[in-house]
Amino acid sequence: MPRILIAGCGYVGQAVADLFHAAGWTVEGWTHSAESAARLSANPYPLRGVDVSRRAQVAEHGGMFDAVIHCASSRGGDAETYRQVYLDGARNLLETFPGSKLLFTSSTSVYAQSGGSWVTEQSETKPVRETSRILLETEKLVLDHRGIVARLAGIYGPRRSALLSKFLEGTAIIDPENDRFVNQVHRDDIATALFFLLGREAEGAQICNVVDDQPILQSECYRWLAQRLNRQLPAIGKSKGPRKRGDSNKRVSNAKLRRLGWTARYPTFVEAMEKSILPSFADGIWTPSH
């Protein structure tokens, strides 16, 4: 029976751990602290509080695993936090589990294209933000050790959607002069993609974009939500504040992953909203805050 370590059992990591467990793998999950591990003690696999950025903690909990998934979260931290969690974390995992296949969940934020073009795994990666440059440094480390890099688009799923939250809170803005494509992927599709990639015959290092089938303009997302929920369109104006993924505007292709044989359960924004995300929001949350 294959053994897998999920280093980072958060929103995505738990879904991944649950899928591997259901498929018969022996699963161990790590969370950032013993307190968070205790809150998840009802899960049918062991969870430990291990900070992947601390070499001694990682080494202390070493074991034998066929595969390790590094999906710990920076929790929105700064560049130094990124370096500790992602780069130091990957280095610690590689040193502690040298015989394991490592899969690192990176981000499509490493693509800085701004003209709305399609990007693939072969496209240029020259991000402006230091956090994304640290992700690229981590990717190189993992690839040099014949690991797998999964570049995740914006994550959404049950009880989590930045676009829907902004729309319902009344903070969304439609900026006609600065509209952009939104690249997203459902949490459960991330889980199946990682399961798929680790279940294939070993082919050495590789990079795959993990994103749904249809990038969509942000304005189209808001227009659909307004019609679907019978609410007013967001205000027209200038976007405010920094974007989580910078000022890029691109359409991320999942053609490579689909060509390998993976299919998305939620291939479009509309299908994900209708089948998973809207049903997970309580009616009361749909009341704007102003």
C-alpha positions as CSV (number, residue, x, y, z in Angstrom):
1,M,0.0,0.0,0.0
2,P,1.6,3.3,-1.1
3,R,2.3,5.9,1.6
4,I,1.9,9.7,1.1
5,L,2.7,12.7,3.2
6,I,0.5,15.8,2.8
7,A,2.7,18.7,4.1
8,G,0.0,21.4,4.6
9,C,-3.5,20.0,5.4
10,G,-5.4,23.3,4.9
11,Y,-8.3,24.0,2.6
12,V,-6.7,22.2,-0.4
13,G,-4.5,19.8,1.5
14,Q,-7.4,18.2,3.4
15,A,-9.3,17.5,0.1
16,V,-6.1,16.0,-1.3
17,A,-5.5,13.8,1.8
18,D,-9.2,12.7,1.8
19,L,-8.9,11.6,-1.9
20,F,-5.7,9.6,-1.4
21,H,-7.1,8.0,1.7
22,A,-10.3,7.0,-0.1
23,A,-8.1,5.4,-2.8
24,G,-6.4,3.2,-0.3
25,W,-3.2,5.1,0.3
26,T,-1.7,5.3,3.7
27,V,-1.9,9.0,4.5
28,E,-0.2,11.3,7.0
29,G,-1.0,15.0,7.2
30,W,0.9,17.9,8.6
31,T,-0.4,21.2,9.7
32,H,1.4,24.3,10.8
33,S,0.8,23.8,14.5
34,A,-0.2,21.1,17.0
35,E,-3.4,23.2,17.8
36,S,-4.6,23.0,14.2
37,A,-3.7,19.3,14.0
38,A,-5.8,18.7,17.2
39,R,-8.8,20.4,15.5
40,L,-8.6,17.9,12.7
41,S,-8.2,14.8,15.0
42,A,-11.4,13.3,13.7
43,N,-9.9,12.7,10.3
44,P,-9.3,9.0,9.5
45,Y,-5.6,9.5,9.1
46,P,-3.0,10.8,11.5
47,L,-2.2,14.6,11.6
48,R,0.8,16.2,13.2
49,G,1.7,19.8,13.9
50,V,4.9,20.3,11.9
51,D,6.3,23.6,10.6
52,V,7.9,22.7,7.3
53,S,10.1,25.8,7.5
54,R,11.9,24.4,10.6
55,R,14.4,21.8,9.6
56,A,14.6,20.2,13.0
57,Q,10.9,19.7,13.2
58,V,10.7,18.1,9.7
59,A,13.7,15.8,10.5
60,E,12.1,14.8,13.8
61,H,9.0,13.5,12.1
62,G,10.7,11.8,9.2
63,G,9.5,8.4,7.9
64,M,9.2,6.4,4.7
65,F,6.9,7.8,2.1
66,D,6.5,7.0,-1.6
67,A,5.3,10.6,-2.3
68,V,5.3,13.9,-0.5
69,I,3.0,16.8,-1.5
70,H,4.3,20.3,-0.4
71,C,1.1,22.3,-0.2
72,A,1.7,24.3,2.9
73,S,0.3,27.9,2.8
74,S,2.1,31.2,3.4
75,R,-1.3,32.5,4.7
76,G,-0.8,35.7,2.7
77,G,2.6,36.4,4.1
78,D,5.4,38.6,2.8
79,A,8.4,37.6,0.8
80,E,10.3,36.4,3.8
81,T,7.4,34.2,4.8
82,Y,7.3,32.8,1.2
83,R,11.0,32.0,1.4
84,Q,10.6,30.2,4.7
85,V,7.4,28.2,3.9
86,Y,8.0,27.4,0.3
87,L,11.8,27.4,-0.4
88,D,13.1,26.4,3.0
89,G,10.1,24.0,3.4
90,A,10.9,22.3,0.0
91,R,14.6,22.0,0.9
92,N,13.8,20.5,4.3
93,L,11.4,18.0,2.8
94,L,13.8,17.0,0.1
95,E,16.6,16.5,2.6
96,T,14.4,14.5,5.0
97,F,12.7,12.3,2.3
98,P,15.4,11.8,-0.4
99,G,13.7,8.7,-1.8
100,S,10.2,10.2,-2.1
101,K,8.6,11.8,-5.1
102,L,8.0,15.5,-4.2
103,L,5.1,17.4,-5.7
104,F,5.1,21.2,-5.1
105,T,1.9,23.3,-5.5
106,S,3.1,26.5,-7.0
107,S,1.0,29.3,-8.6
108,T,0.1,30.6,-12.0
109,S,1.2,34.0,-10.6
110,V,4.7,33.1,-12.0
111,Y,3.3,34.1,-15.4
112,A,3.4,37.9,-15.7
113,Q,1.9,38.3,-19.1
114,S,-0.5,41.3,-19.2
115,G,-2.0,41.4,-22.7
116,G,-4.6,38.7,-22.3
117,S,-2.6,36.1,-24.2
118,W,-2.8,32.3,-23.7
119,V,0.1,30.9,-21.6
120,T,1.4,27.4,-21.4
121,E,4.0,25.7,-19.3
122,Q,6.6,26.8,-21.9
123,S,5.6,30.5,-21.7
124,E,8.0,33.0,-20.2
125,T,8.0,33.4,-16.4
126,K,9.4,36.8,-15.4
127,P,7.2,37.9,-12.5
128,V,7.5,41.4,-11.0
129,R,6.7,40.4,-7.5
130,E,9.4,38.9,-5.3
131,T,7.0,36.4,-3.8
132,S,6.4,34.9,-7.3
133,R,10.2,34.9,-7.9
134,I,10.6,32.8,-4.7
135,L,8.0,30.4,-6.1
136,L,10.1,30.0,-9.3
137,E,13.2,29.4,-7.1
138,T,11.3,26.7,-5.3
139,E,10.1,25.2,-8.5
140,K,13.7,24.9,-9.8
141,L,14.8,23.2,-6.6
142,V,12.0,20.6,-6.9
143,L,12.6,20.1,-10.6
144,D,16.3,19.6,-10.1
145,H,15.3,16.7,-7.8
146,R,13.0,15.2,-10.5
147,G,9.9,16.4,-8.7
148,I,6.6,17.7,-10.0
149,V,5.4,21.3,-10.0
150,A,1.7,22.0,-10.2
151,R,1.0,25.6,-10.9
152,L,-2.4,26.3,-9.4
153,A,-4.7,29.0,-10.6
154,G,-6.9,31.0,-8.2
155,I,-8.5,28.5,-5.8
156,Y,-12.2,28.5,-5.1
157,G,-14.7,25.9,-3.9
158,P,-17.2,25.3,-1.1
159,R,-17.4,28.3,1.2
160,R,-14.5,30.0,-0.6
161,S,-14.7,32.4,-3.6
162,A,-13.1,35.8,-3.6
163,L,-15.2,37.0,-6.5
164,L,-18.5,35.9,-4.9
165,S,-17.5,37.3,-1.5
166,K,-16.7,40.7,-3.0
167,F,-19.9,40.7,-5.0
168,L,-22.0,39.9,-1.9
169,E,-20.2,42.3,0.3
170,G,-20.7,45.1,-2.2
171,T,-17.0,45.8,-2.7
172,A,-16.7,44.5,-6.2
173,I,-16.0,47.0,-9.0
174,I,-16.2,46.6,-12.7
175,D,-13.4,48.5,-14.3
176,P,-14.0,48.6,-18.1
177,E,-10.5,50.1,-18.8
178,N,-8.7,47.5,-16.7
179,D,-10.8,44.3,-17.2
180,R,-8.8,41.1,-16.9
181,F,-9.2,37.4,-17.4
182,V,-9.7,35.3,-14.2
183,N,-8.1,31.9,-14.1
184,Q,-9.5,29.7,-11.4
185,V,-9.6,26.0,-10.4
186,H,-12.0,24.3,-8.0
187,R,-10.5,22.8,-4.9
188,D,-11.7,19.3,-5.7
189,D,-10.2,19.5,-9.2
190,I,-6.9,20.3,-7.7
191,A,-7.2,17.2,-5.6
192,T,-7.9,15.0,-8.6
193,A,-5.1,16.6,-10.6
194,L,-2.5,15.9,-7.9
195,F,-3.8,12.4,-7.5
196,F,-3.6,11.9,-11.3
197,L,-0.1,13.3,-11.5
198,L,1.3,11.1,-8.7
199,G,-0.5,8.1,-10.0
200,R,1.2,8.1,-13.4
201,E,4.4,6.2,-14.2
202,A,7.5,8.1,-13.1
203,E,8.5,10.4,-16.0
204,G,11.0,12.6,-14.2
205,A,10.6,16.3,-13.6
206,Q,7.6,18.1,-15.0
207,I,5.4,21.2,-14.7
208,C,1.7,21.3,-15.2
209,N,-0.8,24.1,-15.0
210,V,-3.8,23.2,-12.9
211,V,-6.7,25.4,-14.0
212,D,-10.2,25.0,-15.3
213,D,-11.0,24.9,-19.0
214,Q,-12.3,28.4,-19.6
215,P,-10.7,31.6,-18.4
216,I,-13.4,34.3,-18.0
217,L,-13.3,38.1,-17.9
218,Q,-13.8,39.4,-14.4
219,S,-16.7,41.6,-15.6
220,E,-18.4,38.6,-17.1
221,C,-18.2,36.8,-13.7
222,Y,-19.9,39.8,-12.0
223,R,-22.5,40.1,-14.7
224,W,-23.4,36.4,-14.4
225,L,-23.6,36.7,-10.6
226,A,-25.9,39.7,-10.8
227,Q,-28.2,37.9,-13.2
228,R,-28.1,34.6,-11.3
229,L,-28.7,36.2,-7.9
230,N,-31.1,38.9,-9.2
231,R,-28.9,41.7,-7.8
232,Q,-27.6,44.9,-9.2
233,L,-24.3,45.0,-11.1
234,P,-21.3,46.2,-9.1
235,A,-20.3,49.8,-9.5
236,I,-18.4,50.9,-12.5
237,G,-15.1,52.6,-11.6
238,K,-11.4,52.2,-11.2
239,S,-10.0,49.1,-9.4
240,K,-8.6,49.9,-6.0
241,G,-5.8,48.3,-4.1
242,P,-3.2,45.7,-5.1
243,R,-4.3,42.5,-6.7
244,K,-3.3,39.2,-5.2
245,R,-1.7,38.0,-8.5
246,G,-0.3,41.4,-9.5
247,D,-1.2,43.3,-12.7
248,S,-1.1,40.3,-15.0
249,N,-3.8,39.6,-17.5
250,K,-3.5,36.2,-19.2
251,R,-5.4,33.1,-20.1
252,V,-3.7,30.0,-18.5
253,S,-4.0,26.8,-20.6
254,N,-4.6,23.4,-19.1
255,A,-4.1,21.7,-22.4
256,K,-1.1,19.7,-21.2
257,L,-2.9,18.2,-18.2
258,R,-5.9,17.4,-20.3
259,R,-3.7,15.8,-23.0
260,L,-2.2,13.6,-20.3
261,G,-5.7,12.3,-19.5
262,W,-7.1,14.6,-16.7
263,T,-10.5,16.1,-16.8
264,A,-12.1,18.7,-14.6
265,R,-15.2,18.0,-12.7
266,Y,-16.0,21.8,-12.7
267,P,-14.6,22.9,-16.1
268,T,-16.1,26.4,-16.0
269,F,-16.9,29.2,-13.6
270,V,-20.7,28.8,-14.2
271,E,-20.6,25.0,-13.5
272,A,-18.5,25.4,-10.3
273,M,-20.9,28.2,-9.1
274,E,-24.1,26.3,-9.8
275,K,-23.0,22.8,-8.6
276,S,-20.7,23.6,-5.7
277,I,-20.0,27.1,-4.5
278,L,-23.4,28.9,-4.4
279,P,-25.1,26.0,-2.6
280,S,-22.3,26.2,0.1
281,F,-23.1,29.8,1.0
282,A,-25.8,30.4,3.6
283,D,-28.7,32.7,2.5
284,G,-27.7,35.3,5.1
285,I,-24.2,35.7,3.5
286,W,-25.9,37.0,0.4
287,T,-26.9,40.3,2.1
288,P,-24.4,43.1,1.1
289,S,-22.8,44.8,4.0
290,H,-23.9,48.3,2.9
